[in-house]
Amino acid sequence: MEIDLERVLCRLSELDATGCREFRLGGGEWPALGFALKAGAEVHAYLNRCAHQALPLNMLPDRFLTHDGSLILCTAHGALFEKRTGFCVSGPCFGASLERVAVQVVAGLVLLDEAVDVAALVARFA
Ligand code: FES
């Protein structure tokens, strides 16, 4: 299988240290920022924009989870999101969701799904 290297977000093994890995899509001053995470054997990815005020969720590199690793935490105002769905279960944006980025795991690599329109995502950050 041929892998499009431009769609590689990270190695699957890079998710082991913190459970998450940040990535950027597109170049320029306003790339789309996101993060991939492990939820059991599954890998999910979301844009790094909180459903509350569109702020980045993390303050430290690759740190997106609560202390016990069970939920995604927004450090701005404490919203909590499910890892598998991005659904906000607590906080000021309760009931809203993070924006999912479709990914697939191939040969130990986390790849952006071919259906994702990178240019459209990046344009929303401009
Ligand atoms: S910006 Fe995330 S909880 Fe307010």
Residues whose N, C-alpha, C, O or C-beta is under 5 A from the ligand:
A	BS01	FES	C50 H52 Q53 A54 L55 C74 A76 H77 G78 A79
